[in-house]
Amino acid sequence: MPGVERDTSALALVVDTASPAPAVPNPDPPAPDATTIRANELARAYQAGRLDALPALFELLRPLLRSSLQRYAVGSLVLPAPLDQDDLHQQSWIILDTLAHRWDPAGGDFPAYIRSTFLWELWRYVRSLSPGRRARTVRVDNIQHDELLDRLGNRAGTDGRNWDTQLIAAEMLNELDPIARWAFLLHLLEDRSFRDVAQALKLTQAGAYRAYRRALDQLRLRAGLDLDPDDALAQQSGNQPATERLVTALHEGAGPRQRLPGRAIVCARANLSEVRFARLMGLLVARGCIVGRSARKPGRLVYATVDETLEHLRRRQESGGRSQ
């Protein structure tokens, strides 16, 4: 209206607050803390044969282990009558020893691996000693040693398998990490769907499938079989196997000091899906063709040429087949 001044401060405030805020760059992933770095170093040292590293590792991770043991102390998880907290504490040393040997540095930090597996292994130990899992009666027979071996050698199990074959299978399964082993047993032996496996193991359905495939890959390495089951089909049809395509792409894209190229570049050059790329890379690490690979580092090739890497793979496959 004429003669009346308009107050534009509120309008200016609305305009200012409506303007877009400046973009905030994504923060870098947090660097591992001193405890994580020290735990990784001790676990690697123990894998290398330094027995004195286990007590130091146990002491360093004691707060993390105590949080799992505390669940039985406060009653959220029930202990069978034969067990007490001292038994669990003693078993913690055995579980830590087993997990330290199984840990793969390429899969992440050791404390994170302990968080995801220690409670599960502790639960398996408690469950094995529960009354429902133990035999109610025991029968003892005396028999000469030679006669015993003859009987065992000719006697098959209830499903037709020999006892020595069962023993070998049990030893191979024992080398798997706990999640992969249970995914393998639930899906293959109990014929459960991956949805049921995921619910039982508290994983996503994709995570359950990856754990199952990881078990198959680890068993294939132990048996001395091909790195990739599709490679044999590729050779029969005249195509280049996936393993050779991957090794070739890695060497062609390697940087200074054989540093590995990025995932997208390798997948495009080798014509691999990201799932298959991850599987084959894990197998190459297990075969000793790639070192220094972790969640934060791409790693580097051990050998300078494609032929040297493939020759190493063939030698490891042949030696693995003879050892079984």
C-alpha positions in Angstrom: 0.0 0.0 0.0 1.2 3.5 -0.6 3.0 5.0 2.3 3.7 1.6 4.0 7.1 0.0 3.9 7.3 -3.7 3.3 9.4 -5.8 5.7 11.5 -8.1 3.4 13.7 -9.6 6.1 11.4 -12.7 6.4 11.4 -13.1 2.7 15.2 -12.9 2.6 15.4 -15.5 5.3 13.2 -17.9 3.4 15.4 -17.4 0.3 18.6 -17.9 2.2 17.4 -21.1 3.9 16.0 -22.5 0.7 19.4 -22.3 -1.1 21.1 -25.7 -1.4 23.8 -26.5 1.2 27.3 -27.0 -0.1 28.1 -30.6 -0.9 30.0 -32.4 1.8 32.6 -34.8 0.4 32.4 -38.4 1.4 34.8 -39.0 4.3 37.6 -41.5 3.9 37.1 -44.9 5.6 38.4 -44.7 9.1 42.0 -46.0 9.6 42.4 -49.1 11.8 43.1 -48.4 15.4 46.3 -49.5 17.2 44.5 -52.5 18.7 43.4 -53.8 15.3 46.8 -53.3 13.8 48.5 -55.1 16.7 46.0 -58.0 16.6 46.6 -58.4 12.8 50.4 -58.5 13.4 50.1 -61.1 16.2 47.7 -63.3 14.2 50.1 -63.3 11.2 53.0 -64.0 13.5 51.2 -67.0 15.1 50.4 -68.3 11.6 54.1 -68.1 10.8 54.9 -70.3 13.8 55.6 -67.9 16.7 53.8 -69.7 19.5 54.5 -66.9 21.9 52.1 -64.7 19.9 49.0 -66.5 21.1 49.1 -65.4 24.8 49.7 -61.9 23.7 46.8 -62.1 21.2 44.5 -63.5 23.9 45.4 -60.7 26.3 44.9 -58.1 23.6 41.5 -59.4 22.6 40.4 -60.3 26.2 37.7 -57.5 26.3 36.2 -58.8 23.0 36.2 -62.4 24.1 34.8 -61.5 27.5 31.8 -60.0 25.9 30.9 -63.4 24.3 31.6 -65.3 27.5 29.5 -62.8 29.5 26.3 -63.9 27.6 26.6 -67.3 29.4 27.5 -65.7 32.7 24.4 -63.5 32.9 22.0 -66.2 31.8 21.0 -65.1 28.3 22.6 -68.3 27.1 22.3 -71.5 29.2 25.2 -73.7 30.1 24.7 -77.5 30.4 25.2 -79.0 33.8 28.8 -80.3 33.2 30.1 -76.9 32.2 31.0 -73.8 34.0 32.7 -70.5 33.3 36.2 -71.9 33.8 35.5 -74.5 31.1 34.5 -71.8 28.7 37.6 -69.7 29.5 39.8 -72.7 28.8 38.0 -73.5 25.6 38.4 -69.8 24.5 42.2 -70.5 24.1 41.5 -73.5 21.8 38.9 -71.5 19.8 41.3 -68.5 19.4 44.1 -70.9 18.3 41.8 -72.4 15.7 40.5 -69.1 14.4 44.0 -67.6 14.2 45.0 -70.5 11.9 41.9 -70.2 9.7 42.0 -66.4 9.4 42.6 -65.1 5.9 44.1 -61.5 6.0 42.6 -60.8 2.6 39.1 -61.0 4.1 39.5 -58.3 6.7 40.9 -57.5 10.1 41.4 -60.2 12.7 39.3 -58.5 15.4 36.4 -58.3 13.0 36.8 -62.0 12.1 36.7 -62.8 15.9 33.5 -60.8 16.4 31.7 -62.8 13.6 33.0 -66.3 14.5 34.0 -66.6 18.1 30.5 -66.7 19.7 29.4 -69.2 17.0 32.3 -71.5 17.8 31.7 -71.2 21.5 28.0 -72.1 21.0 29.1 -75.2 19.0 31.3 -76.3 21.8 28.5 -75.8 24.4 26.0 -77.6 22.2 28.3 -80.6 21.7 28.3 -81.1 25.5 24.6 -80.7 26.1 22.7 -83.8 27.4 20.8 -84.2 24.2 24.0 -84.6 22.2 25.7 -87.1 24.4 25.2 -90.9 24.2 23.1 -92.3 27.1 24.9 -95.6 27.2 28.4 -96.8 26.4 29.4 -100.3 25.3 33.1 -101.4 25.6 34.3 -104.4 23.6 37.8 -105.9 23.9 39.3 -107.0 20.6 42.8 -107.7 19.2 44.3 -104.7 17.3 44.9 -106.6 14.0 41.4 -108.0 14.0 40.0 -104.6 14.7 41.7 -103.1 11.6 40.5 -106.0 9.5 36.9 -105.4 10.6 37.1 -101.6 10.2 38.7 -102.0 6.7 35.8 -104.1 5.5 32.9 -102.4 7.3 31.0 -99.6 5.7 28.9 -97.0 7.4 25.1 -97.0 7.6 24.9 -95.1 4.3 27.5 -97.3 2.5 30.5 -95.1 3.0 33.8 -96.4 4.5 35.0 -95.1 7.8 38.3 -93.8 6.3 36.4 -91.8 3.7 34.3 -90.2 6.4 37.4 -89.4 8.4 39.0 -87.6 5.4 35.8 -85.7 4.7 35.6 -84.6 8.4 39.2 -83.4 8.3 38.6 -81.4 5.1 35.4 -79.8 6.5 37.2 -78.9 9.7 39.5 -76.6 7.8 36.7 -74.5 6.5 35.8 -71.3 8.3 32.7 -71.8 10.5 30.2 -69.8 8.5 31.2 -71.5 5.2 31.1 -74.9 6.8 27.6 -74.5 8.1 26.3 -73.0 4.9 27.8 -76.0 3.1 26.3 -78.6 5.5 22.9 -77.0 5.7 22.5 -76.6 1.9 24.1 -79.7 0.6 23.5 -82.3 3.2 20.2 -81.1 4.7 18.9 -79.9 1.4 17.9 -76.5 2.7 17.3 -73.6 0.4 19.6 -70.5 0.6 16.7 -68.6 2.2 16.5 -71.1 5.0 20.3 -71.1 5.3 20.3 -67.3 5.5 17.7 -67.4 8.3 19.6 -70.0 10.3 23.0 -68.2 10.0 21.6 -64.7 10.4 22.8 -63.7 6.9 21.3 -62.2 3.8 20.4 -64.7 1.1 23.3 -63.5 -1.0 25.6 -63.8 1.9 24.5 -67.4 2.5 25.2 -68.2 -1.2 28.6 -66.6 -1.0 29.5 -68.6 2.1 28.4 -71.8 0.4 30.5 -71.0 -2.7 33.5 -70.2 -0.5 33.2 -73.6 1.1 33.2 -75.3 -2.3 36.2 -73.3 -3.4 38.2 -74.1 -0.3 37.4 -77.8 -0.6 38.4 -77.7 -4.3 41.8 -76.3 -3.4 42.3 -79.0 -0.7 41.4 -81.7 -3.2 43.8 -80.4 -5.8 41.1 -79.8 -8.4 40.9 -77.0 -11.0 40.6 -73.5 -9.7 37.4 -72.9 -11.5 34.9 -75.7 -12.4 34.0 -74.0 -15.7 37.6 -74.0 -16.9 37.4 -77.6 -18.0 34.3 -76.9 -20.0 36.0 -73.9 -21.6 39.0 -76.0 -22.6 36.7 -78.6 -24.2 34.9 -76.0 -26.2 38.1 -74.3 -27.3 37.6 -71.1 -25.3 40.2 -69.6 -23.0 39.5 -70.6 -19.4 38.3 -67.9 -17.0 41.4 -68.3 -14.8 43.7 -67.7 -17.7 41.7 -64.6 -18.8 41.8 -63.2 -15.3 45.6 -63.8 -14.9 46.2 -62.2 -18.3 44.1 -59.2 -17.5 45.9 -58.8 -14.1 49.3 -58.8 -15.7 48.3 -56.5 -18.5 46.9 -53.9 -16.1 49.5 -54.3 -13.3 51.3 -51.1 -12.3 54.7 -50.5 -10.7 55.9 -53.4 -8.5 53.1 -55.6 -9.9 50.4 -53.6 -8.1 47.0 -54.9 -9.2 44.6 -52.8 -11.3 41.0 -52.0 -10.2 38.2 -54.5 -10.2 36.1 -52.8 -13.0 39.0 -52.7 -15.4 39.9 -56.4 -14.8 36.3 -57.5 -15.1 35.9 -55.7 -18.4 39.1 -57.1 -19.9 38.6 -60.6 -18.7 34.8 -60.7 -19.4 34.0 -61.8 -15.8 31.1 -60.9 -13.5 32.1 -59.3 -10.2 30.9 -62.4 -8.3 33.1 -64.7 -10.3 36.0 -62.2 -10.1 35.8 -62.2 -6.3 35.8 -66.0 -6.2 38.8 -66.4 -8.6 40.8 -63.7 -6.8 40.3 -65.5 -3.5 41.6 -68.7 -5.1 44.6 -66.9 -6.6 45.4 -65.5 -3.1 45.1 -69.0 -1.6 47.4 -70.4 -4.2 50.1 -67.9 -3.5 49.9 -66.0 -6.8 48.8 -62.7 -5.1 50.2 -61.3 -1.8 49.3 -58.2 0.3 45.7 -58.2 -0.7 43.2 -57.0 2.0 40.0 -55.1 2.3 42.0 -51.8 2.0 44.8 -52.9 -0.4 44.6 -54.4 -3.9 47.7 -56.5 -3.4 50.3 -57.4 -6.0 51.3 -60.2 -8.3 54.1 -62.5 -7.1 55.4 -63.4 -10.6 56.4 -61.1 -13.4 54.7 -62.8 -16.4 51.5 -64.6 -17.2 53.3 -67.9 -18.0 55.1 -67.9 -14.6 51.8 -67.4 -12.8 50.0 -70.1 -14.7 52.9 -72.5 -14.3 52.8 -71.9 -10.5 49.1 -72.7 -10.5 49.6 -75.9 -12.4 52.4 -77.0 -10.0 50.3 -76.3 -7.0 47.3 -78.2 -8.5 49.5 -81.2 -9.2 51.1 -81.2 -5.8 47.7 -80.8 -4.1 46.3 -83.7 -6.0 49.2 -86.0 -5.0 48.9 -85.0 -1.3 45.3 -86.2 -1.0 
